[in-house]
Amino acid sequence: MLRGNGAFTVSGAPGTAVTRMWLLSATCRAWLAAGAAGSVRVLSHEEISSWRAVQPELLPRRWRHLRAKCVHF
């Protein structure tokens, strides 16, 4: 996160960078909603490692879904 400037995502492929930004936005919305309902718990190192391990498979699938869902991509 960039203080006062938003955020940016990078990747070797534009679709993956867009997907990472979409996931960041969705995660922020979920974090705010959970915080409004009570306390939130940060992911453990094991949970983070698990998500990172499946990232190469999940990001391209999410990008295909986003492209099919949104004609402006």
Beta strands, then each sheet from edge to edge (+ up, - down):
end
